[in-house]
Amino acid sequence: MEKKINRFIYWTPRILSIAFILFLSLFAFDVFEEYSGWQVILGFLIHLLPSFILLAVILIAWKYDLVGAIAFLGSAVFYVFMVGFDRPWSWYIGISGPAAVVGILFFLSWLQKRKNEA
C-alpha cells in the first residue's frame, strides 16, 4: 500500500503539470483570429512562451521536486498579481488553481523523497 501511495505522489504532479501546460497552450490559438501572415507565427510563439517556460521547469522538476513546487506555486501567485484583483474569480481558479495544486503535489513528492531517504 505504501508503495502505491509513493508512486501516486511521484507521478501525479508530473502528469498534471503536462496537462496544465497543454491547457495553457490552448489559449495561444486565439492568435489566429487576431493576426494574419507572418504576424501569426510571432504571436503564436509569444503566446506559447509561458508554456515553454513551464516545460523547462518540468524538465528540471522531474528530478528536483522542490524546484517544481516553488515554480508552480510562484507562477500561481504571479498570475494573480499580474492580472490584478479586479477580475472574475473564475480567472484565478482556472489558471492559478491548477498551478497551485501541481505545486503542492510537487512539494508532497519532495517531502516523500526526504522521508524515504531518512
ROMIKE-477350 format. One line per field, with one value per residue: residue in one letter; x, y, z of N, C-alpha, C in turn. Coordinates in pm, 1 decimal. Layout:
type	a	... $
n_east	X	... $
n_north	Y	... $
n_up	Z	... $
ca_east	X	... $
ca_north	Y	... $
ca_up	Z	... $
c_east	X	... $
c_north	Y	... $
c_up	Z	... $
***
This chain:
type	m	e	k	k	i	n	r	f	i	y	w	t	p	r	i	l	s	i	a	f	i	l	f	l	s	l	f	a	f	d	v	f	e	e	y	s	g	w	q	v	i	l	g	f	l	i	h	l	l	p	s	f	i	l	l	a	v	i	l	i	a	w	k	y	d	l	v	g	a	i	a	f	l	g	s	a	v	f	y	v	f	m	v	g	f	d	r	p	w	s	w	y	i	g	i	s	g	p	a	a	v	v	g	i	l	f	f	l	s	w	l	q	k	r	k	n	e	a $
n_east	81.5	191.0	382.4	225.3	110.2	338.3	415.5	192.2	207.5	446.8	404.5	168.0	196.6	364.9	226.0	-4.6	111.4	200.7	-46.5	-154.1	13.6	-52.5	-317.6	-278.2	-152.1	-355.4	-473.1	-314.0	-404.3	-584.7	-460.5	-481.6	-715.8	-670.7	-444.2	-266.3	-82.3	274.5	273.3	119.1	276.5	476.8	315.1	194.7	414.9	487.9	260.5	285.6	501.1	484.4	414.1	638.3	830.5	730.7	748.0	1024.1	1068.3	938.3	1104.0	1330.2	1215.7	1143.2	1344.6	1420.0	1208.9	1143.7	1202.6	997.1	779.4	823.5	831.2	575.8	393.6	482.8	428.3	151.2	87.1	209.0	53.1	-192.8	-122.8	-33.8	-260.4	-421.2	-655.1	-913.8	-1059.2	-1287.4	-1355.1	-1332.7	-1125.1	-898.1	-927.7	-927.7	-670.6	-465.1	-540.9	-505.4	-224.5	-135.5	-221.4	-63.1	187.4	168.2	147.2	397.0	549.6	464.1	563.2	835.1	862.6	801.8	1016.4	1226.0	1149.9	1172.0	1445.1	1548.1 $
n_north	-119.2	125.0	158.5	202.8	447.9	608.4	595.6	716.3	975.6	1051.0	1041.9	1189.6	1484.8	1525.9	1431.3	1590.4	1842.5	1841.1	1818.5	2063.4	2243.7	2182.8	2270.9	2548.8	2606.9	2596.2	2846.1	2994.0	2966.4	3163.2	3358.2	3324.2	3440.4	3708.1	3798.6	3801.4	3647.0	3663.5	3761.7	3595.5	3372.4	3485.2	3594.1	3359.3	3218.6	3395.3	3382.2	3122.8	3128.6	3126.2	2855.9	2726.1	2804.5	2685.2	2422.1	2385.0	2409.7	2181.4	1982.6	2018.1	1988.2	1725.9	1576.3	1725.7	1788.2	2001.1	2228.9	2227.0	2260.6	2519.1	2671.9	2628.5	2704.6	2963.2	3065.3	3056.2	3248.2	3469.2	3499.8	3585.9	3837.4	3956.1	3982.5	4133.0	4234.8	4276.2	4110.6	3849.3	3581.3	3331.3	3344.8	3333.6	3086.4	2916.6	2936.8	2990.7	2808.4	2527.9	2543.4	2592.8	2357.9	2166.3	2258.4	2213.2	1935.2	1865.7	1953.4	1775.6	1541.2	1595.3	1603.5	1336.1	1203.4	1294.5	1177.6	907.2	890.1	929.1 $
n_up	0.0	81.1	-117.6	-344.7	-281.1	-273.8	-545.0	-659.7	-550.5	-664.6	-948.2	-1003.3	-984.8	-1203.0	-1428.8	-1414.4	-1441.7	-1704.8	-1832.8	-1751.2	-1884.4	-2147.9	-2141.2	-2094.6	-2333.9	-2516.6	-2513.9	-2678.3	-2932.9	-2996.3	-3133.2	-3403.8	-3480.0	-3449.2	-3593.6	-3910.8	-4178.2	-4144.9	-3890.5	-3740.3	-3674.0	-3509.8	-3305.1	-3213.0	-3108.0	-2903.6	-2742.6	-2661.2	-2494.2	-2198.9	-2168.5	-2274.2	-2086.7	-1851.1	-1935.0	-1944.0	-1672.1	-1579.8	-1684.2	-1526.9	-1274.7	-1278.1	-1173.6	-950.8	-717.9	-549.0	-693.0	-882.4	-708.8	-601.3	-838.1	-962.0	-759.3	-729.0	-986.6	-981.6	-786.1	-906.0	-1137.3	-1030.0	-924.2	-1157.4	-1330.7	-1172.4	-912.8	-982.3	-1145.3	-1259.5	-1028.4	-1143.1	-1324.0	-1165.8	-1038.2	-1258.7	-1375.6	-1178.9	-983.2	-1077.9	-1115.7	-855.3	-728.5	-859.4	-777.3	-499.4	-499.7	-607.9	-394.2	-193.1	-304.6	-288.0	-8.6	44.8	-77.9	85.0	325.3	262.3	217.2	467.1 $
ca_east	0.0	282.6	448.3	128.3	97.7	461.4	407.9	89.4	261.2	554.6	359.2	56.2	233.7	427.5	120.5	-90.1	184.3	195.9	-184.5	-169.8	82.1	-136.7	-431.2	-231.2	-118.3	-478.1	-500.1	-232.4	-472.4	-664.1	-379.6	-522.2	-826.1	-626.1	-336.1	-257.8	52.1	386.6	243.3	59.4	384.0	536.6	214.8	177.2	530.8	481.3	155.3	332.3	617.6	466.1	415.5	777.4	899.7	686.3	802.4	1162.2	1058.3	904.3	1223.0	1415.2	1140.4	1130.5	1443.9	1422.9	1068.8	1129.9	1200.9	860.4	690.5	845.7	796.2	431.9	328.8	520.6	355.0	12.0	82.0	245.9	-61.8	-291.3	-75.2	-18.8	-389.2	-485.9	-756.9	-1045.5	-1111.0	-1378.4	-1284.8	-1308.7	-993.0	-797.9	-946.8	-895.0	-527.0	-383.6	-580.6	-428.9	-81.1	-113.2	-237.0	57.8	295.4	151.1	179.5	542.9	601.4	439.8	658.6	964.7	859.3	804.1	1154.2	1305.7	1111.3	1229.0	1590.5	1584.4 $
ca_north	0.0	238.9	174.1	263.1	589.2	672.2	608.6	815.1	1108.0	1080.4	1061.6	1282.7	1621.6	1526.7	1416.4	1709.5	1958.7	1831.4	1852.6	2207.2	2312.4	2167.1	2361.2	2685.4	2620.3	2617.2	2989.5	3052.4	2955.3	3282.2	3445.6	3306.9	3532.0	3846.6	3834.8	3729.2	3642.4	3628.9	3803.0	3480.2	3288.7	3556.6	3599.3	3224.6	3188.3	3478.5	3327.5	2994.8	3149.9	3068.6	2709.7	2684.3	2823.9	2579.3	2295.4	2379.0	2385.1	2039.3	1901.5	2027.4	1937.2	1581.1	1521.8	1808.3	1820.7	2130.8	2329.2	2227.6	2318.3	2663.6	2734.1	2626.7	2790.9	3100.2	3108.5	3077.9	3378.2	3569.2	3522.6	3666.3	3975.0	4006.9	4023.2	4226.1	4179.9	4321.1	4015.2	3747.8	3477.6	3214.7	3360.0	3288.3	2942.6	2844.9	2936.0	2977.4	2688.9	2409.5	2563.3	2575.3	2214.7	2098.6	2298.0	2141.7	1793.4	1855.3	1967.3	1647.7	1445.5	1627.5	1555.9	1188.6	1163.2	1319.4	1076.5	777.8	894.8	930.9 $
ca_up	0.0	89.5	-246.7	-436.3	-244.9	-319.4	-690.5	-688.4	-517.3	-758.9	-1085.5	-1019.2	-1024.8	-1335.0	-1529.2	-1409.5	-1493.5	-1851.1	-1870.6	-1729.9	-1993.9	-2266.7	-2121.1	-2119.8	-2475.0	-2593.3	-2522.2	-2784.8	-3061.2	-3026.1	-3217.7	-3542.8	-3505.9	-3438.3	-3684.3	-4037.8	-4235.4	-4057.6	-3753.7	-3672.0	-3619.3	-3396.9	-3199.4	-3160.4	-3024.4	-2784.1	-2657.7	-2607.5	-2408.6	-2064.4	-2178.0	-2291.8	-1959.1	-1759.3	-1984.4	-1894.5	-1527.8	-1560.3	-1710.9	-1407.5	-1159.5	-1286.7	-1081.3	-829.5	-691.0	-483.1	-800.0	-934.1	-606.9	-595.9	-966.6	-987.8	-660.5	-765.2	-1106.2	-941.5	-719.3	-1006.5	-1224.6	-957.6	-919.1	-1293.3	-1386.9	-1080.1	-824.5	-1026.9	-1243.7	-1202.6	-951.7	-1228.5	-1384.7	-1069.6	-1017.4	-1382.1	-1407.2	-1057.7	-908.6	-1119.2	-1091.4	-711.7	-697.1	-907.6	-687.0	-372.7	-523.1	-617.3	-258.3	-125.4	-360.7	-229.1	129.4	41.3	-106.2	205.8	424.3	219.0	231.0	609.6 $
c_east	86.4	349.0	355.2	111.1	220.8	459.5	305.8	141.0	373.1	498.6	251.8	100.5	295.9	322.5	32.5	-18.2	187.5	56.3	-208.9	-102.8	2.6	-258.6	-391.2	-202.7	-241.4	-510.1	-418.4	-304.1	-560.4	-589.0	-422.7	-641.3	-780.4	-527.6	-346.4	-114.0	157.3	363.5	184.1	168.2	446.3	439.3	193.9	292.6	529.7	374.8	195.9	449.9	596.9	468.2	557.8	855.6	860.5	733.6	946.8	1163.5	1027.6	1025.1	1318.6	1345.9	1123.8	1228.1	1442.0	1282.1	1049.9	1129.1	1060.2	762.9	702.3	798.5	645.5	355.0	360.0	446.3	207.2	-3.9	112.3	127.3	-166.0	-248.4	-64.6	-152.4	-463.0	-597.4	-898.4	-1107.8	-1210.2	-1299.2	-1254.2	-1173.6	-885.9	-806.3	-899.2	-747.4	-443.1	-415.5	-503.3	-278.4	-48.7	-124.8	-113.2	175.8	288.5	186.3	329.7	605.7	581.6	534.8	797.8	972.1	868.5	946.1	1243.2	1276.2	1173.4	1379.8	1634.7	1572.3 $
c_north	126.4	265.9	238.4	411.7	666.0	694.2	713.5	956.4	1146.4	1119.8	1167.6	1424.5	1628.9	1518.2	1541.0	1833.4	1957.1	1867.3	2002.5	2286.1	2299.6	2258.3	2506.0	2709.0	2641.7	2765.2	3057.0	3050.3	3075.8	3379.5	3435.1	3395.0	3676.7	3888.3	3756.7	3734.5	3598.3	3668.5	3688.7	3397.0	3355.7	3562.3	3464.8	3187.1	3269.9	3425.3	3193.4	3008.9	3098.7	2916.1	2657.2	2697.0	2713.7	2441.7	2277.8	2350.7	2238.8	1950.9	1903.7	1962.2	1785.9	1514.0	1594.7	1860.3	1958.6	2244.8	2339.5	2290.2	2470.4	2731.2	2737.6	2709.6	2937.5	3150.8	3130.8	3214.7	3490.1	3601.2	3611.3	3812.4	4036.9	4056.5	4120.0	4158.8	4218.1	4229.7	3919.5	3636.5	3355.6	3223.7	3303.2	3137.3	2864.4	2835.1	2911.2	2850.8	2564.9	2423.7	2543.1	2428.8	2137.5	2132.1	2225.5	1994.5	1771.8	1867.5	1838.6	1539.6	1469.1	1580.0	1403.3	1137.6	1181.3	1215.4	941.9	773.6	885.4	794.3 $
c_up	0.0	-45.7	-349.3	-408.2	-290.6	-469.8	-730.6	-664.2	-613.7	-895.6	-1103.1	-1053.9	-1163.7	-1446.2	-1532.3	-1461.8	-1645.8	-1901.2	-1855.7	-1841.7	-2123.1	-2259.6	-2149.2	-2267.5	-2562.1	-2610.1	-2632.0	-2919.6	-3092.8	-3116.5	-3364.3	-3579.4	-3514.0	-3546.3	-3814.5	-4087.5	-4135.6	-3913.4	-3672.4	-3604.5	-3496.8	-3278.8	-3132.8	-3067.4	-2895.6	-2688.1	-2595.6	-2511.1	-2265.3	-2064.8	-2194.5	-2160.8	-1860.9	-1805.3	-1939.2	-1743.8	-1500.8	-1583.4	-1591.4	-1287.9	-1163.5	-1190.2	-947.3	-801.6	-629.1	-585.4	-858.7	-837.2	-604.8	-724.3	-989.5	-885.1	-689.3	-887.1	-1075.6	-876.0	-818.8	-1097.1	-1156.9	-954.4	-1058.4	-1350.6	-1296.0	-1002.3	-865.8	-1131.9	-1177.8	-1134.0	-1036.3	-1299.4	-1292.6	-1048.8	-1140.4	-1413.1	-1281.6	-979.6	-949.1	-1094.6	-943.1	-671.6	-740.6	-817.5	-553.8	-389.1	-540.7	-478.5	-179.0	-175.5	-303.0	-83.8	136.6	14.1	16.7	313.0	389.3	233.8	377.6	674.3 $
***
